[in-house]
Structures are given as structure tokens and as C-alpha cells.
């Protein structure tokens, strides 16, 4: 609380809460003609119902209560101080506010401030304040300018119980203090004077766009009434002044009022319009909202101001770092060696077919990337499994499964971040019944399950035998995995598939077999299909004979085991071969089960049971990223597992039961990672082989007759990692499947193993202009194979100077957008265009932008040594 002398008159008219200094505290102001006794200087009027006895008729006040004390003579301001006039709580706490003296009147004006997003006023709610004026006997008291002391002391108790009140009982209104007939300077201050105090809390923590009062830049057009004058355009590009309005209090009027002012942070565009819009979120301290209104100011014509936007490549804050592998080295931008152009844009599971709440399938043989998602706005159809994204993120909880024939090769110009699961597993067969039930008619063997993309399918099960020796009744071998044509594995995988189980008995004649139990049933069988091999053996399919007696366990009832596939072992990277062309190898399929007598009844010799199909081999998947590759959660993983056969528990043979010889499991496939910046894994890489199918059965009530027919397991596959410097095996993290990792499972990127084209993408760059300027040209300085070159589209236009692949290994493109000053995000972006200068060709000016971003493409086949030193875009406006 402070004291000062004011040089204004504080008018009380219209303040509905004012009461007079009459004896009954009524609402009509009555001035007492005498002070009592011989004194001529006394308090004659106040808005608390002050009485000659020195007390107040009104004791309940508001938090924003204004107090007015009027005396019978002009006051000596020097006598008004904390000793002669006191307003405080019992413990001496004063309200926030100010006493002012003007002539014969003293006014206390409480102040409003903001704390923690709330408005705090002079009087604390629910507090009691004591107002006192020292009397003549106190020694020090208020005196008139003629030296007379106040005749009577005053003592009032004031309880703050009325909350907040609207002092004028009206909505706040604004007056533009700037002269609308005088053009605003390009850095000129804009001021609004409100009719009363505003609630300051609505101005806390605001931005130019969230302010309750917005200051918008618009274009101008000639006034229809007077074409020599400009008015605000009703449409076209707009923007907000990059500054925050400030709130202050004006005390020069009859009562305190709020002033809102704004000083532009950047020069305003010449001959533009500033539209000031007051929203209903502006409110007075009692909470009454302002009526929405707006004012227009025309900015003085400052002429077109040249500007530049310069990228000197000293820091990487301008790069879309998640979408590029390019790096800054000593102030130069060095292109990534791998990762491709990112032309398909950032990956999203929306590109895949959703098969459940969190599962998605992406077809390597036929996926359409819509034009709206690609970098250059053209639809791309993927038929060869090669995807070229700018960023590849699989969110936690998402399962992305690749399907199709071609193994997925995922080029990513920026980062790979797998938080969920990426799957190229081989398929598993479903439960298969060897003959139709109950008719027991002959049927074809079960088809083998498909491999993952690039993996071999399982072998077909044998058709149900008809009493003859025929190859149709043998299970088929699985398929080998398919390496790239140039791979060092090519030609080595022919013997990796699991072998198909043969017909049993081999002559197809069931009558010679031993039958037992009720009903009489055969437990004779050979082994199931063999498991697919890769870097290890696929295991054999075999039969586990019953142990009890009876049944008989004659040699004639026990067929041969079925061989698994033969391994090729880990093959190191051959000299001169790209890793993605060597290690991207799918797993082999398991062998199909053969037709057999197992589970048939005596006398039922017309047809044996058909065999079950083998499981598919795990697929192959390769990631080739310019940025980092991460499996960034404990739940993350990449899997290329082999499929498994069907496992059936113990079956009690009945007349209706039909069993099929089980198929072998597929081997694991391969997972290949190449990163230009780093690899880390909190998840798991799973290349485990599948588990062979199995049937366990016994005769009714005869546990000793339990017989198992087992198919072979698949081999694990391989994992391979390359980084710019040689990683350790431990860098792979958790690898599931192999008993141990070969030392060659990691390697250093070959400096000559470069993608033909890579790219770098910037964030959006503001021009610093709110109204779209005119962009004039670009200038790009680079070193190519040790020589400095300058590329530009400036006038006079010279096509041989353009940064296009027609002139060298560098091509630059620009995308215009609405970019607010101080930000790096763009709205209403146009397409990528090759030019800034409209004289050179399609220019970003066609998109009426206030900013842009750039894309630089590199063709390493035209230059091994490339460094970008500087890119400057020029403009006027």
C-alpha cells in the first residue's frame, strides 16, 4: 500500500456501491454543512456511510472495493501518510493498492495482479481490515492546507465478504489509442484503452495464437470509395504478429483502466493491414466478458525489404534428423551412404491391411503407396518387396507381418524404431484328418504351409494309399529358401529342405500288418516328415514304439526314420558382394508326412490315411538405414521363425478316429541390419526353427500301447549386423534360435557399398515474413570430388547452373508452406518444386508460402566425394 498525490478527479458517479456520510448510512450523498464545535476541517463524505461519530454504516466490502474519503477543505498532501491514515488487518497486513490525494478527496484504489494463473485483488477475501484516521489528540494527523487538524478520529471495521463486483455494471469496451487515419509504423506500438480494469489472468501464459486479443496481419486492397487509400482485404493469406500483448493500468482518467499494448517483434510488412480482434475471453475483474469487436490499422509503406534464409550447416537443428542419415562434419553436410531417398514418405501401419485390432499385413508383392503419402506426390506400387521410406516406426503393441513371395528389403533414409513386432515367420499347417469321417473315403494329402517372404514352403503330405506302391503316397520334400541370385548361398540350399516321409507300409498293402485291441487297430508307422535345415541340420522324423505286451513290437511294424535337411553352415560375406545381396536368405520348408496304416482298422484296406503337410521356412527381411536402428522396448522384436507342425496329444483310438503322418518343421530365416549411425536392441531377434508335428495315440484302456509318431524340427536361421565400425557380437542383444552366433554375424559397412541415391530433408524454415513474400532464387555451394561448385537459379537464368542431376550429383527441391515466424512446422504445403525463381520453372511462389523446406538428393554414381557447404534462399517483401 502506498500514498501519492494525484492530479485527477476521482468521480463517484455510477459506482452503485457508494454510500453517503449521513447518519443513517443511506444511499444518497448528503454533505454535512458543519464539522461540529469550532472545527472547520473534517470528513464530510465517504462511500462507507461514514458518520460524524467516527464510524461507518457499511462494514461489508468487495475484494476490489474503491474507497473515497471527502473532507470539508483542501488537504495538505504531505500530512497523508501511514501514521495519519491506516488500512490494515489486525496483524498489520495492508491490502495491495494506493492512496491518492486530489484537492479535498482521498481515494484508495486496490490493485489487481496475477499469481499462479489466478487474479489477486487488493483486499484478501474473507479478511477483516481496520480503517482509521488519527484524531487531533494523536499529535500527527491529516491537516488542511491552512494547517487545521481533522476534527474527529475515524475507526471502521471492514469485512471482505462481497467477492468481486462490477464497478460500472457494464461489459468492458475498448478504444484504439492509435489514430486510424495515420499509418502504423513497421515497428509501431499498438495500444488499446479499456473502459475498466481487466482480469489479468486471461493474459497469463498466452501465445500469439492463444491470446484473447489477436493481432493479425492481412493483405490490403484499394478502397472502393477512394482507390488512393488502402483497406484490409477480406480474404487471402493471413498471419499473426510474432509478439505477446502486455497489460498495464492507466490511472490518468476518472478511474483506473487497463491498457493492452503490443510491439511487433519483427518489422511489419509494408502497406499491410493489422486487424486487432477482441474476443469474449477478455473480461473485467468481476468476470463480465467484453463484447467482441475489431479495429483495422494500415501499416506504412516501407517498400520491399530483401531477405535471405541461410543454411550454413553448422548445427543440425534444421534437419529432420529422424528422416535422414546425412551428417554434419566441420560445417559441411555429408550425404549418407545408405538408406535410399525416402520417396515413400514415413511408414505407417495405415499402409498395411488391418487383420485384427493390433495386427497388420503388408504385401511385398502388391502394395500401393498412395500419392498423398509419398514425398513427391506420385503413387508407388511395390511388387518386388523393396520399400523406400523416410522413417520406419512400428509402435508398441503393433504387430506388422509381411506376406507375399518377395523378401522385404526396407530402405530407410532416416531412423528405424521398432517398438512392437515385425514378423516374417513361416506358416504352420492346420490340424488335418487323414480321411473323410465317417465315410473313410480316400483323400489327397494336405498341402504344405507357405514359407515367410523368401522362405520355402513345406512339402505336401502323401495322398491316401490304395494298396499299391506309388510315389503319390509319399510325402513331398519341402522347398529350399530362395537367396538373391548373386548370393554366396545361391546353389547351396538344394539339400536343406526336410525330406518327405515315405508311404508305410512301402508296398501299400495293409493286410500284412499286425492289428490289435478292440476294435482291431494298427499302430504300425514310420517317422514323420523331416525338419528343414539352414545353418544347422533339420532333425529326423521318427517313431517311438509302444513298450507294453501286447501289443507286439515287430520290426515289420516299424518304418524308417525320415531325414531332415542338410545344413550349409554360415557363409561369410564373399569379396565384392553387398551384404544385403548375400545374407537375405529365407529358411527351408519341412517335409510332408507320408500316407500310412497308422490308426486304420483291420479289414479297412481300401485306403490308407493321407499325410499332413510340412511347415514353411522363416522368411528373410533386411533393414538398410541411413540413421539408427533401434528395438527400443522390452516388448519389441523381429522374427523370421520357421513354422511348426501340428502337435496332437494322446488320442484314444475309436472306430471314427483317423490319424495322419505329421509334417516336419521349417527352418528359421534371416534378419539383416545395416545402419549408417548405430544399432541398439532391448527386444529380441528370433530366427528359431519350428517344432515338428507329433501324434501320440494308444488303444482303448491300454496305456502300455502308447505310440508316438514325431516329425523333425527345423534349424535356426541367421542374424547379421553391419555398422560403420565393426560391432561386437554382444551388440546384437538377445538372439533366439542359434546355440551360438558365428563370429561373422557382424561386420563393418563396406565404404563402396553405397545406395545409388540418398537424400536429406530439412525442417520448414520461416522467411520471417507474415504476409507471403516473393522468393527470388537460391544459391547452393558444394564441393564435388574436391572442386567447389555453385548451383543457382538466379536471373539471368542459366540451366547449366541448376542443382539438378543433369548438371552433377546433386539435385535440390523446395516445398513452400505457411510457416509462422519462430516455428519449424508448415501448413498448407505445396508439392516439392525444383525452383525458387519463377523465371526458371515451376516455383514455390505458386504456393503463396511464408516459408519452405528443402530436399537434397545425392547420386553417388556421379560423385564419391560430396559436401554441401551452404544453401541460401533469397527473397523480397
Secondary structure, DSSP 4 states (H G I P E B T S, - for coil): -EEEE-SS----TT-TT---SSTT--SS----S--STT----EEEETT-B-TTS-BS--EE-TT--EEEEESS-B-GGG-STTTEEEE-TTSPPPSEEEEEETTEEEEEE--EEETTEEE-SSPTT-EEEEEE--GGGSS--BBTTSPBPSS-EEEEEEE-S----SSSS---EEE-S-TTSPBPTT-EEEEEESS-B-GGGGTT--TTT-SEEEEEE-EEE-SS-TTSEEE-SSS-EEE-SS--EEEEE-SSSS-EEEEEEE-SSPPPTT-EEEEEE-TT-BBTT-PBPPPEEEEEEBP---PPEEEEEE--S-STTB-GGG---EEETTEEE--SSS---TT-B--GGGSEE-SSSEEEEESSSEEE-GGGSTTS--EEE-SSEEEESBEEE-TT-EEEEESSSPEEEEESS-EEESSEEE-PPP-PPP--SS-TTT----PPPPPPPPSTTPPPPPPPPPPP-SS--GGGSPPP-PPP---TT-TTTTT-TT-SPPPPPPBSTT---TTS--BTTTTB---B---PPPP-SSSPPPPBEEE---SSSSP--GGGB---B--PPP----PPPTT--GGGTS--PPPPPPPPPPB-TTPBTT--S-PBPPPPPPPPP-EEEEEESSEEEE-STT-EEE-PPP---EEEEEE--TT----PPPPPPPP-EEEEEESSEEEESSEEE-PPPPPPEEEEEETTEEEEEEEEEPPPPPP-EEEEEESSPPPGGGG-EEES-SS--GGGEEEPPTT---SEEEEEBPPEE-S-SS--EEEEEEEEEEETTEEEEEE-PSSP-GGGSSSTTSSSEEEEEEEEB--TT----BS---EESBSSTTTSSBGGGGT-SEEEEEEEEETTS-S-EEEEEEEEEEE-
